[in-house]
């Protein structure tokens, strides 16, 4: 049994070129996502979405001036897909376990729903196989295709049986089926009954918030809005009221915004609920649902750590984001010290290990 001291609550695999060709249902094999080479660089090709550069998804350890989006897959870190190489990189970084998400966020936005479901099944099967090599250290979160409820429920049960520990949905739903829609009720109920945390990872939205300037500085800095909207909807519509044991996770959106977000929710509820929404299903203030059921990961957010008591120490989980360009690898130990230097040891341990271990039932 691993002695856990540091667990990354949000790290990533970096999918190998043959994943979908090897794992997808035979009827979709000719359409399987794959790496193609264009003008000397490798890109992921998936039906219905633009080609995707791969470089920043495997740039851990590189200095900012070294990073580039256009690379060949052979030049990326094998720790992204090889479990044995992964453990070597984790040991180098003094990380005892990692919660693993995909790097292929376009999988959440594939327009052909049957194709999307087949790709999700293939990815989940591959991820379960990878994690099974070191089940105490590699904690997989599956992709759930939510557009066909019978398929979603089957995949939720199937991935749990295969050893995955969480379910990841698109962080923003389609316009015609928001998360307050009764359509989702069977899924919330099943996830609650199974004890499967439901994650919403930044950049995985079915509809990305449109901004006036398609610049990474703009899109990255405003991306937490999609998580904020989803959390607000889950609270205001009574999802967390009706399913009090359902756990939801805000992933990679940081935490510094949360004290103000919670304060705004409570202000609106306290001041305007009698005339604005007299039929509200809520029996508690919005912030109380967050502290009972919502967890949030962050990488670099000293402001959030400083304001941890306004969020809830038990709701915060640190992450390394390996192997992505924002990763703290291979200097996570020093980075943790810089973020948590003056935090009491009991609180620090919760945020870098204890909370995530309790959430996913490990250790």
C-alpha positions in Angstrom: 0.0 0.0 0.0 1.3 3.4 -1.0 1.9 5.9 1.8 0.3 9.1 0.4 1.8 12.5 1.1 1.2 14.3 -2.2 -1.6 13.6 -4.7 -2.2 15.6 -7.8 -5.9 16.1 -8.1 -5.6 17.0 -11.8 -3.0 15.5 -14.1 -3.4 14.3 -17.6 -2.5 11.4 -19.9 -1.1 12.3 -23.3 -2.8 9.9 -25.6 -0.6 7.6 -27.9 -1.2 7.7 -31.6 -2.7 4.2 -31.8 -5.1 4.5 -28.9 -8.3 4.7 -30.8 -7.3 2.5 -33.7 -6.5 -0.2 -31.2 -9.5 0.3 -28.8 -12.4 1.6 -30.8 -15.4 -0.5 -31.8 -14.6 -2.2 -35.1 -17.4 -0.4 -36.9 -15.7 2.9 -36.2 -12.1 1.8 -36.8 -11.9 3.5 -40.2 -13.0 6.7 -38.6 -10.9 6.4 -35.5 -9.1 9.6 -34.2 -5.5 9.5 -35.2 -2.3 11.5 -35.5 -1.6 12.9 -39.0 1.6 14.7 -40.1 1.1 18.0 -41.7 4.1 20.2 -42.9 6.4 18.2 -40.7 4.4 18.4 -37.4 1.9 16.0 -35.8 -1.8 16.9 -35.2 -4.7 14.9 -33.8 -7.5 14.4 -36.4 -11.0 13.8 -35.1 -14.2 13.9 -37.2 -16.2 17.1 -36.9 -13.6 19.2 -35.1 -10.5 21.2 -36.2 -7.1 19.5 -36.2 -5.4 19.8 -32.8 -1.7 20.7 -32.2 -0.1 18.5 -29.6 3.0 20.4 -28.3 1.6 22.3 -25.3 -0.1 19.1 -24.0 3.4 17.6 -23.3 5.5 20.6 -22.5 6.1 19.9 -18.8 9.5 20.9 -17.6 10.1 23.3 -20.5 10.8 27.0 -20.0 8.2 29.3 -21.6 10.6 30.4 -24.3 11.1 26.7 -25.3 7.4 25.8 -25.7 5.8 25.4 -29.1 2.5 24.0 -30.1 3.7 22.3 -33.3 5.9 19.2 -32.6 6.1 15.5 -33.5 4.6 13.0 -31.1 7.9 11.1 -31.0 9.5 14.1 -29.3 7.0 14.2 -26.4 7.4 12.6 -23.0 6.4 8.9 -22.9 5.2 9.4 -19.3 2.0 10.7 -20.9 1.0 7.2 -22.0 3.4 4.6 -20.7 2.6 3.7 -17.1 6.1 2.7 -16.2 7.6 5.9 -17.5 4.8 7.8 -15.8 5.8 6.4 -12.4 9.4 7.4 -13.0 8.3 10.9 -13.7 6.1 10.9 -10.6 8.9 9.6 -8.4 11.2 12.3 -9.8 8.6 14.9 -8.8 7.8 13.3 -5.4 4.1 12.7 -6.4 2.6 9.6 -4.8 -0.6 9.4 -6.9 -2.3 11.3 -9.7 -5.9 11.8 -10.8 -5.8 11.4 -14.6 -7.9 13.3 -17.2 -7.7 13.3 -21.0 -5.7 15.8 -23.0 -8.1 15.5 -26.0 -10.8 18.0 -24.9 -12.4 18.0 -28.4 -13.7 14.5 -27.5 -16.4 16.3 -25.5 -17.5 18.3 -28.6 -17.7 15.6 -31.4 -21.0 16.3 -33.2 -21.8 12.7 -34.3 -23.1 11.3 -31.0 -22.6 7.6 -31.8 -19.1 8.4 -32.9 -18.5 10.4 -29.7 -19.7 7.5 -27.6 -17.5 5.0 -29.4 -14.5 7.3 -28.9 -15.3 7.7 -25.2 -15.5 4.0 -24.7 -12.2 3.4 -26.5 -10.5 6.1 -24.4 -12.0 4.8 -21.1 -10.9 1.2 -21.9 -7.4 2.4 -22.7 -7.2 4.5 -19.5 -8.5 1.7 -17.4 -5.8 -0.6 -18.8 -3.1 2.1 -18.1 -4.2 2.7 -14.5 -4.5 -1.1 -13.8 -0.7 -1.4 -13.9 -0.3 0.9 -10.8 -3.9 1.1 -9.4 -2.8 2.7 -6.1 -1.0 5.5 -7.9 -2.9 6.1 -11.2 -6.5 7.2 -10.6 -8.4 7.4 -13.8 -11.5 9.6 -14.5 -13.5 8.5 -17.5 -15.3 10.6 -20.2 -19.0 10.1 -20.1 -21.0 10.8 -23.4 -24.1 12.4 -21.9 -26.2 12.9 -25.0 -27.9 9.5 -24.9 -28.9 8.8 -21.3 -29.0 5.0 -21.7 -25.4 5.1 -23.1 -24.3 7.5 -20.4 -25.6 5.3 -17.6 -24.1 2.2 -19.1 -20.7 3.9 -19.5 -20.8 5.2 -15.9 -21.4 1.7 -14.6 -18.9 0.1 -17.0 -16.1 2.5 -16.2 -16.6 2.1 -12.5 -16.4 -1.7 -12.9 -13.2 -1.3 -14.9 -11.6 0.6 -12.0 -12.0 4.2 -13.0 -12.8 6.5 -10.0 -14.7 9.4 -11.5 -16.8 10.7 -14.3 -16.0 13.7 -16.4 -18.8 15.6 -18.2 -18.6 18.6 -20.5 -18.1 21.7 -18.4 -20.8 23.5 -20.3 -23.8 21.7 -21.7 -25.4 22.4 -25.1 -27.8 25.3 -25.3 -30.8 23.1 -25.9 -30.2 20.9 -22.9 -28.9 22.9 -19.8 -27.9 21.1 -16.7 -31.1 22.0 -14.9 -33.0 19.9 -17.5 -34.8 16.9 -15.9 -33.1 14.8 -18.6 -30.0 14.6 -16.4 -31.8 13.5 -13.2 -31.1 9.7 -13.8 -27.4 10.5 -14.2 -27.1 12.6 -11.0 -29.0 9.8 -9.1 -26.8 7.0 -10.4 -23.5 8.9 -9.8 -24.7 9.7 -6.3 -25.7 6.1 -5.6 -22.3 4.8 -7.0 -20.3 7.4 -5.1 -18.7 8.5 -8.4 -17.5 12.2 -8.3 -18.6 14.1 -11.3 -15.9 16.4 -12.8 -16.2 19.5 -15.0 -12.8 20.3 -16.5 -12.0 23.7 -17.9 -11.9 23.8 -21.7 -14.3 20.7 -22.0 -17.4 22.7 -22.6 -19.9 21.6 -25.2 -20.3 25.2 -26.1 -17.3 27.4 -25.4 -18.1 31.0 -24.2 -17.5 33.2 -27.2 -15.1 36.0 -26.7 -14.4 39.0 -29.0 -10.7 38.2 -29.5 -9.5 34.7 -30.2 -6.3 35.1 -28.3 -5.0 32.6 -25.7 -4.4 35.4 -23.2 -8.2 36.2 -23.5 -9.5 32.7 -23.7 -7.4 31.3 -20.8 -8.0 34.2 -18.4 -11.8 34.1 -18.9 -12.2 30.2 -19.1 -13.3 29.8 -15.4 -16.6 31.4 -16.4 -17.8 28.1 -17.8 -17.2 26.4 -14.5 -18.9 29.2 -12.6 -22.0 29.0 -14.7 -22.3 25.2 -14.3 -21.8 25.3 -10.5 -24.4 28.1 -10.2 -26.9 26.2 -12.3 -26.4 23.0 -10.2 -27.0 24.9 -7.0 -29.8 27.2 -8.1 -31.8 24.5 -9.9 -31.7 22.3 -6.8 -29.6 19.5 -8.2 -27.4 19.5 -5.1 -30.4 19.8 -2.9 -32.1 16.7 -4.5 -28.8 14.7 -4.5 -27.1 15.7 -1.2 -24.4 13.0 -1.5 -23.4 13.9 -5.1 -19.9 15.2 -5.3 -18.8 17.6 -8.1 -15.4 18.8 -9.0 -14.3 22.1 -10.6 -11.1 21.1 -12.4 -8.2 23.5 -13.4 -10.3 26.6 -13.0 -8.3 27.7 -9.9 -9.9 28.8 -6.7 -9.0 32.5 -6.1 -12.4 33.5 -7.6 -14.4 31.3 -5.3 -14.8 33.5 -2.2 -16.4 36.3 -4.3 -18.4 33.8 -6.2 -19.8 32.3 -3.0 -20.5 35.7 -1.6 -22.4 36.8 -4.7 -24.5 33.6 -4.6 -25.4 34.2 -1.0 -26.1 37.9 -1.5 -28.5 37.2 -4.3 -30.2 34.4 -2.3 -30.5 36.4 0.9 -31.6 39.7 -0.7 -33.8 38.7 -3.6 -35.1 35.2 -3.2 -38.5 36.2 -1.9 -39.5 38.2 -4.9 -37.1 36.9 -7.5 -37.6 33.2 -7.0 -40.2 32.4 -4.3 -40.4 28.8 -5.6 -36.7 28.2 -5.2 -36.0 24.5 -4.2 -33.1 25.6 -1.9 -33.3 24.9 1.8 -29.8 26.3 2.5 -27.7 29.2 1.4 -25.8 28.5 -1.8 -22.4 28.5 -0.2 -23.5 25.7 2.1 -24.1 23.4 -0.9 -20.6 24.3 -2.2 -19.0 23.4 1.1 -21.0 20.2 1.4 -20.5 18.9 -2.2 -18.2 21.0 -4.4 -14.4 20.4 -4.7 -12.0 22.6 -6.7 -8.5 22.0 -8.0 -5.8 24.6 -8.6 -2.2 24.6 -9.8 -0.8 28.1 -9.1 -3.1 30.2 -6.9 -1.5 31.8 -3.9 -4.4 34.2 -3.6 -6.8 31.3 -3.3 -4.7 29.6 -0.7 -4.5 32.8 1.3 -8.4 32.9 1.2 -8.9 29.2 1.8 -11.1 29.7 4.8 -13.6 31.6 2.7 -13.8 28.5 0.4 -13.4 25.7 2.8 -10.1 23.9 3.4 -11.8 20.6 2.9 -12.9 21.6 -0.6 -9.5 22.5 -2.1 -7.2 20.1 -3.9 -3.8 21.0 -5.4 -2.7 19.6 -8.8 0.5 19.4 -10.9 -1.2 19.3 -14.3 1.5 17.0 -15.7 2.4 16.8 -18.6 0.8 20.0 -19.8 2.5 23.3 -20.3 1.2 24.7 -17.0 2.7 21.8 -15.1 4.9 22.3 -12.0 6.8 19.1 -12.9 9.6 18.4 -12.1 9.7 21.0 -9.3 6.4 20.3 -7.6 7.9 20.0 -4.1 9.4 23.4 -4.3 6.2 24.8 -5.8 4.1 23.4 -3.0 6.4 25.0 -0.5 6.0 28.3 -2.2 2.2 28.0 -2.2 1.7 26.6 1.2 4.8 27.8 3.1 3.0 29.5 6.0 -0.1 27.2 6.0 -0.5 25.0 9.1 0.6 21.4 8.4 -2.9 19.9 9.1 -4.5 22.3 6.5 -1.7 21.8 4.0 -1.9 18.1 4.2 -5.6 18.2 3.4 -5.1 20.3 0.3 -2.2 18.4 -1.1 -3.3 14.9 -0.2 -6.1 14.2 2.3 -9.1 15.8 0.5 -8.4 14.1 -2.8 -7.8 10.8 -1.1 -11.1 11.0 0.7 -13.0 12.1 -2.4 -11.8 9.1 -4.5 -11.6 6.6 -1.6 -7.9 5.9 -1.9 -5.3 5.3 0.8 
